[in-house]
Amino acid sequence: MTIDPMRLFFSRLIYETDESVGFGFDPLVIEYVASVLTQFVKTDALLNDQEGLPTLALWYSKAINSMGQDRRHAFRRMGDVSLFMSGFFIDRVRVTGGLEYFMDMGCLGYDQAMSSKNDHVMLRLSRDFPVMVDILNRISNGSGLCDVLSVSEAYDIFSGMPDRVSHMRRFILNGMIPSTSLARG
């Protein structure tokens, strides 16, 4: 079984931030969120065919008009999009629909996505959605990733990809890491 290095990258960031906040999310929840982030690294994974980023209302409409597994999938997707957008693009969320709206839709999405009351991951995300948003927002703000470079570029830096030095220079120029780091890289 091959482990996706991008998923490991996100898992580590979430674990470390969760530990610093002291909330203590279950590893299954952290791994689920890491898989969502890994999926959404590619912008087209967020998009809905040719229509662009679907609104949460569109996902809600799709969910309530579906049955069984399709319904749970649409609600889970609504929760995932809410989590990703609220966690990494909080300023945009405030402008487009309000943070409270995204929080409510995310909680509702994960609550309705539960296949049973024993679905631990969906239950925790529905109950503790604001905390996970805070963790993702801390990752975003602490790294400056969304302002300076793409998440894929950040991953390249930390994984030692060939363009690492030029990316490191961007971090240094933007004051995100001290200039002594380039000497080690």
N, C-alpha and C positions, 0 to 999 in steps of 0.2 A: 504494500500500500504506500503510495507516494503522498507526502504531506506538502501542501501548497505553501511555499515560503511567504507569500503575501498574507495568507491567513495567520501564519505564525507571527509575522510582523504586527498585525493588528491585535492578535491575542496578547502578545507581550505588552503593547501599549495600554490595552484595557486593563490587564491584570495589575500593572504597575500603578496606573492612575486609580483604580479601585482600591488598591492597598493604601495609597497615600490619603485617600478620602476616608478610608476606614469603614466602608459600607459592607464589604464582604459578599459580593455576588458569588453564587454557585458557579463552578467551572463550566457546567453545561450552558448556563446563560451567557457567560463570557464567550464561549466558543460559538454559540449561535450568533451573537452580535458580530463577532469577528468574521463569520461566514457571510453575513449580510453586507458588511463593509467591503469584503473581498469581491462580492458580486457587484457592488455599486461603484467599484473603482473605475470600471468602464462606464462612461456616461450613458452609452446606449442601453445598458441594463436597466437604467431608470426610466427610459423613454417608452412610450406606448406607440409602437409602429411609427407612423409619420406625424403623429399629432404632438410630439414633444412630451414634456413632463405632465402626466395626467394629474388633475387636481384630486385632493382627498375626497371631495364630494363625488367625483366620478368613480373612485374605487368603492366608496360607500354604496353608491347606486348599484354598481355591479354586484357587490356582495349581497345586498338585501334581495336582489332579484335572481340569486343563484341558490342552488341546493347542495347539501352534502359537502363533499370535498372541495368543489368549486367555490362554495360559499366561504369555507374556512381559509382557502388559499387567498381569496380576494381580501378578506379581513386581515390576514397575516401580512399581505403585501401593503395594505393601508398602514398597518403598524410599522412595517419596515421603512417605508418611505417617510413617514412622520418622524421616526427615530433618526434616520440619516439626515434629513433636512434640518430638524431641530438641533441635532447635535453638532453638525458641521457648518451650517449656514444660518445661524440663529438671527443674524441681522436681516437676512432676506425673508426669513419666516415672519419676523415681526412686521415687515412691510407688506407681505402678500396675504396674510390671513390672521396674523396675531398668534403669538406663542401659545396662549391658552387654548385656542382652537386646535392647533397642531397637537398639543398635549392631550386634549380630550379625545381627538380622533385616534391618536396612537394607543392610548389606554383602551378605548373601545375596540379598536382593531385587534389587539392582542387578546382581550377578554373574549371576543366573539370567535377568535381563531382556535380556541381550545377545543380539542376533540373530546376531552373529558375533564373533569375537575382534577384529575391526576396529571394533567399536562403541565408539569412543573415549570418549564421554560416560559410558556405563554402566560401562565399565572403570575410568575415573578415579574415579567416585563409589563403586564397589565397593571400590577400593583405598584411597581417601583419605576415606572416609565420616567418620571421627572429626574430620578437619581441617575439613571443611565444616560439621559440627555445631558445632565450636568457633567458626567464623566467624559462623554464624547466632546462636549464643548471645551472642557479643560484640555483634552488632547489637542483639539483644533487651535485653541488660543495659546497653549503652551508651546506649540511647535511653530505657529505662524504658517502652517502648511497651506491653508486655503487662501492666504493673501499673497504668497510668494511663488509657490510652485504647486504642481499637481501632486496628488497623493502618490501616483505612480513614480514621479521623480523622487519624492522623499524615500520611497521604498528602495529605489535604485541606489541612493546614497548609502542607506544603512546596510544594504546587502552587498556592497562592494562592486557594483556593476561598473563597466568600463568608463562611464562618464562621471564617475564619482567626484573627481577633483574639481571639475567645472561646477557641479552642483554644490560642493562644499564651499567654493568661493561665493556662490550666491547666498548661502547661509551666512557666511562671514560678513559680506557686504550689507546684509540686512540686519546684522546684529543679533542673529539667533544663536550663534555659537562663537566662542572665542577664537581668535586667529591662530592660537597654538594648536588647534585641532588639525589644521591643514598639514602641519609638519609630520604628524603621525600618519595621515592618510596617504 
